Amino acid sequence: MKKFVSLLLALMLVLTSSFAMAESVADLAKAAESMTHDELVEKALAEEGTFIVYGNTSRIVTAAEAFSALYNIPFEGSNLKDAEIYTKLANEIEGKAKGADMVMIQDGASLQSMAIDTGYLVNFVPASVKATVAEGDQNPLIHQFINKVFIWNNKGENVPAITNVWQLTEPQYKGNIVFKAPDAEQVNMNFLVMLTSEEWSGKLAEAYKNLYGKEIELGDCENAGYKWIAEFLGNCVFGNSDTTLAEELSQETAAGKLGLFVLSKLRSSSVYTENLTVGQYLASETGTAIEPFSGFMYPMYAMLSSNASRPYTAMLFIEYLMGADGFHPWGKSIGAYSTNTAIAPLEGDLALDVWKSSLVMEDPEYILDNYEDVYSFVTMYLQ
Amino acid sequence: MLNPFSSRQRARLRAFFSKPANIILVVFFVALCFLTLYPLILLFLETVTVHAGKEMRATKLGAGSLTLYSLERIFATAKNSYSSLTFYEPLMNTMAVAITASMISIIFGGSVAWLITRTNLKFKKFISTVFVFPYIMPAWTLATFWQTFFKNVNVGAGTSNGIMASVFGVYMPEWFVYGYFPISLVIGLHYAPFAYILIGGILRNMDANLEEAATILKTPRWRVMLRITLPIVKPALLSTLLLVFSSAMSAYSVPVFLGSPVRYYVLSTKMMSLINNYPGQGYVIAAVMIIFGVTILAVNQRITGSRKSYTTVTGKSSQISLVNLRKLNVPIAVILTVILLMVAVVPLLTFAMESVIIKAGDYSLSNMTLDFWIGTNLDYLDQGDSTGILLSAKVLKALGFSLLLAITCSVIAGTSGVLVGYGIVKRRGSKLATAVSNLSFFPYLMPSLAFGAIYLAMSTRIPGLQGFVVLALIGSVKYLPFASRSGVNAMLQLSGEIEEAAVIVGVPWYKRMLRILFPIQKSSFLSGYLLPMVSCMRELSLFVLLVPTSNTLLTTMLMQYSEKGWAQFGNAINLLIIVVVLLVNFLVNKLTGASIDKGVGG
């Protein structure tokens, strides 16, 4: 009888352990959310093989390098485009091949439909930041926000110091606004989709009234959001890269022009920063805000691959990224905002809260539901 | 025992397969069906399949379900003029560009071919050497050069001046800088060498007796040209026209650089902008491009069919009196030389220049640095990379990968070309030979980008068809037409007796190939290796959808840098690609005598 019990126990042990082995990355991540830093380190160091990260920002490689040196973990980091990341994830996960452990990516709508709905990526919030990251930014976990704001050339006599976005739809701005083509960058399209929402079309209608003293006439447009998109895009010229737009707009020859692009490009050595004025900075100084927004902001997410072969290392890396050292590659210059409130914004830049209240934010669900309509509407104004 | 074949049939089969030519043809027939027809079927399936992501939201169906959604969106959606803006207008633009570009190629390339083969033009050697440069160089070379040279504050994004405006004070209008005109011109110039090689080949090999007879009878020159020369090269002209048309139709990089600043879309650029959000619609456009390609193949088949009767008149005429250009000689030579310098040399100098300046448009010495080439710790530049390209492990790795891929594709395509050439010529006239001949030419007419899309569809269904394997496979198949063409030409020139002598004394087949046939036609065969290699090194459209990451190949890396706006690194990489390609071409040419024009020339 004794023998039988011990045999049964042994069998149960084998069963549970094999069950444990089959535990999914999602389960591991859930369980690890209460682990301390030291526990994570211990688990991570026990793992084997190369740690692989993908990110659509070149700085992910710098961060991974520092992380790898800190814990002596061999790594491979790739800076890829969003679509490349999804294709690779799909191939790796469907084909059960070794691939990414961790992914850093933008465009919440695509993330939702391509990677979360499909179960390719798994959320993990390290215990260390549970209290310092706003709850709304925790699932999926947002590592940082990046902003694209109205920036204008301050040379010459016609400095486009706007205070209301409807000014941009006026005839004198025809051909004087530079914007990366929304069909070339997803987050730009997402911004336009958001403008058609009830919230933003309402604010736009109000801003119109404040500027011109009369109600907006919609014509064929569904709401004020669509109307603004049509007229704004009609005045835009489109570029292929924010870096080039920033460089070009900063030239003396670009006097009288305005752009809507990534604030962080101002740090580039090829940009004449002194020739540019950031709308929101000016607004914060003078107290006159740009109505109803001074640009838009989009999140950069940090998630685990459901196929991770070093899941704990990936969790440790996310914990590292959420801290000051991990954020440093981005945080050392303006235009990137950690969601971790323990990390103060860079001197000279504004706090995340200020930006959140003056910029258009993404709502992935709204974007997914309305994408097709706005996409085809926008196509009309890209010609 | 069940046996489907009677003994007689078995004997016939055995006899059939005892000939190496038959085995080759059967093997290639099966392989090419699998590599061209099967993926084609998959592509058509993709156009009616729901893909993960936004298509699922739009159709409210699960991934993998069947739907007419993509077809309907592309062909028949009136709301917001969607179909018209997404498909019909780009289609019209594509047609306009392809027709203009092929006319430019034919007229420019054809004239130069005539000048080189039929007149006493000066600087012939220089002109004929440099003329093929634009074909060897990546297509976007001229496009980016055009943009850097002519952009100004009045056109496109209009924020800075290029060389023409800042140095010469000349502001070119928008139609000249962006859109239909420059796209057609640049593509036309890129393929002009192709026309030059094809038409020049015919002119060179053409029996000049007819022309001479006419000359002896005191027929005026223009009449000889109109009544004899042109009719003889007409089939070649038409055939070249179609080939250039099909290449121009799938050009991707040129419209990206010269079209997108003014939102001038062609099918290829529209397809690329759709493929991430709505892959189904991207595949529909790819399918349309392929249908055009196949139609062109059919037309070309009819024309080359009639061409054969002309080429049977080959055998070089001993002497042909060259047209004396007299007073026009020097002006024409000088004009041509200047054009060639502008097209083939100045762009390289511009790239070199743009790769050493920090802030665009400032050409003072204080704004120059070699950091983009050989610098370290370049974080201050904030352009993604922290080392110059010659020291960057990432760039060197991509260079190695590009070279390895180019060599692999050239070995596979080149060798297949020799074998296919042997098989087709030995069994000339048989149905199987004709089928293999058509199949091996088919990939040429597949627009590169669409062909890439097909293989992408295939790679998601076949495990292991990833990374290097799929790139090498598609490269080999896509460049097979070049190789099989030179293989066929080389074999046609060989008399059957040479091999027969060896057959009689019982020399095995592989030895006959290696010891007799290959050595005799070495330079022709090797040319069939060279062209795939060079094309592969500078290829973007074919690989852009299939690379594991943008950093895999130099060309895709370049495209990524250009998208990110890291101009200086981009220019440096561009120059690196061109130098490597020219170097490879030069080395192979010097070492083996193979040359691009032999590879393409008829």
Chai-1 contact restraints between the chains, C-beta under 6 A:
chainA,res_idxA,chainB,res_idxB,connection_type,confidence,min_distance_angstrom,max_distance_angstrom,comment,restraint_id
A,S58,B,G384,contact,1.0,0.0,6.0,A-B,restraint_1
A,S78,B,T549,contact,1.0,0.0,6.0,A-B,restraint_2
A,L80,B,T549,contact,1.0,0.0,6.0,A-B,restraint_3
A,A83,B,N276,contact,1.0,0.0,6.0,A-B,restraint_4
A,E84,B,T549,contact,1.0,0.0,6.0,A-B,restraint_5
A,G95,B,P463,contact,1.0,0.0,6.0,A-B,restraint_6
A,S113,B,G53,contact,1.0,0.0,6.0,A-B,restraint_7
A,M114,B,G53,contact,1.0,0.0,6.0,A-B,restraint_8
A,T118,B,A52,contact,1.0,0.0,6.0,A-B,restraint_9
A,V178,B,A157,contact,1.0,0.0,6.0,A-B,restraint_10
A,D183,B,S273,contact,1.0,0.0,6.0,A-B,restraint_11
A,V237,B,A157,contact,1.0,0.0,6.0,A-B,restraint_12
A,G239,B,A157,contact,1.0,0.0,6.0,A-B,restraint_13
A,N240,B,S260,contact,1.0,0.0,6.0,A-B,restraint_14
A,S241,B,E563,contact,1.0,0.0,6.0,A-B,restraint_15
A,S241,B,K564,contact,1.0,0.0,6.0,A-B,restraint_16
A,S241,B,G565,contact,1.0,0.0,6.0,A-B,restraint_17
A,T243,B,G565,contact,1.0,0.0,6.0,A-B,restraint_18
A,T244,B,G565,contact,1.0,0.0,6.0,A-B,restraint_19
A,E247,B,A360,contact,1.0,0.0,6.0,A-B,restraint_20
A,E248,B,T159,contact,1.0,0.0,6.0,A-B,restraint_21
A,E248,B,S160,contact,1.0,0.0,6.0,A-B,restraint_22
A,L249,B,T159,contact,1.0,0.0,6.0,A-B,restraint_23
A,Q251,B,S160,contact,1.0,0.0,6.0,A-B,restraint_24
A,T253,B,V153,contact,1.0,0.0,6.0,A-B,restraint_25
A,T253,B,S160,contact,1.0,0.0,6.0,A-B,restraint_26
A,T253,B,N161,contact,1.0,0.0,6.0,A-B,restraint_27
A,A254,B,T159,contact,1.0,0.0,6.0,A-B,restraint_28
A,R267,B,D382,contact,1.0,0.0,6.0,A-B,restraint_29
A,S268,B,D382,contact,1.0,0.0,6.0,A-B,restraint_30
A,S269,B,Y380,contact,1.0,0.0,6.0,A-B,restraint_31
A,S269,B,L381,contact,1.0,0.0,6.0,A-B,restraint_32
A,S269,B,D382,contact,1.0,0.0,6.0,A-B,restraint_33
A,S270,B,I358,contact,1.0,0.0,6.0,A-B,restraint_34
A,S270,B,K359,contact,1.0,0.0,6.0,A-B,restraint_35
A,L368,B,R57,contact,1.0,0.0,6.0,A-B,restraint_36
A,Y371,B,K54,contact,1.0,0.0,6.0,A-B,restraint_37
A,E372,B,A58,contact,1.0,0.0,6.0,A-B,restraint_38
A,S376,B,N80,contact,1.0,0.0,6.0,A-B,restraint_39
A,S376,B,Y82,contact,1.0,0.0,6.0,A-B,restraint_40
A,F377,B,N80,contact,1.0,0.0,6.0,A-B,restraint_41
A,T379,B,L85,contact,1.0,0.0,6.0,A-B,restraint_42
A,M380,B,N80,contact,1.0,0.0,6.0,A-B,restraint_43
A,L382,B,R263,contact,1.0,0.0,6.0,A-B,restraint_44
A,Q383,B,R263,contact,1.0,0.0,6.0,A-B,restraint_45
